[in-house]
Amino acid sequence: MSKSEQREQMSNGAGFIAALDQSGGSTPKALALYGVEASDYSSDEEMFGEIQKMRARIILADDFTNEKVIGAILFERTLGEEIDGRKVADFLWSEKRIVPFLKIDKGLEDEANGVQMMKPIPGLADTLAKASGVFGTKERSVIHEANAEGIAAVVAQQFDIAREVIAADMVPIIEPEVNINSASKAEAEDILKAEILKNLDQLDEGQDVMLKLTIPTNANLYDAVADHPRVMRVVALSGGYSTEQACDLLGQNGKMIASFSRALTEGLSKQQSNDEFNAALGGNIEKIYRAST
């Protein structure tokens, strides 16, 4: 694995990051949208087996290549899974030239001060040490309202974790999501931007990060973040918007690329033939690629 090749692709490659990191909490909903009902599996083991089949089908699709998809975020359990006899992270880079990332957060605390902080991440150093072939990580918090104290706490926690990731020679994707339904979304984003820039200024040379942010209410709000010397890339989450909406809004932000999950898998179904599945996925990939470039 060439870290410098991967770094170049993540810094300057045309395309987007596929978020394939559905975890225990989000898997049942993702499977239901894919046409797999809760009655179709009777244990967590079977549930994760179904989502892995869905992920593998996406990764093996003809249009899922680094011409349009430059990175992919995986769930920790996925690292132990295989596609065509190779570990998923290895398969992504070796066969598809797509840079693998690992979701490391363990879910969210209850809301306080208008935000949800990350739960503690036990054994993080171990997880990072064992994440062979993985270029970077992703860790998510959520902001529900324009509460300056809450937002400052979220960003500080994110940067603390980011420093641990950087120390393990990986690149963190910092994800303080702003709820798209927040009544004070635009104000929250202004506070968030100021906090991010303040924390970026405290990083040393070589301590590079990426950011995954909700598409802002005011287009191009995060240009100064994207231009910061410590920032490799700013990517956008779809946050519950439809593929169409997410792509329209993203297209107004010249310095953000997509990192979509639900918008990538919209319209895909287990019941589709491979041709139907590949056509639907290819259509989504094309839309998201265009919005990202």
Secondary structure, DSSP 8 states (H G I E B T S, - for coil): --HHHHHHHHHH-SSEEEEE---TTTHHHHHHHTT--GGG-SSHHHHHHHHHHHHHHHHHSTT-STTTEEEEEE-GGGGG-EETTEEHHHHHHHHH--EEEEE----B---BTTEE-B---TTHHHHHHH-TT--EEEEEEEE-S--HHHHHHHHHHHHHHHHHHHHTT-EEEEEEEE-TT-TTHHHHHHHHHHHHHHHHTTS-TT--EEEEEE--SSTTTTHHHHTSTTEEEEEEE-TT--HHHHHHHHTT-TT-EEEESHHHHTT--TTS-HHHHHHHHHHHHHHHHHHH-
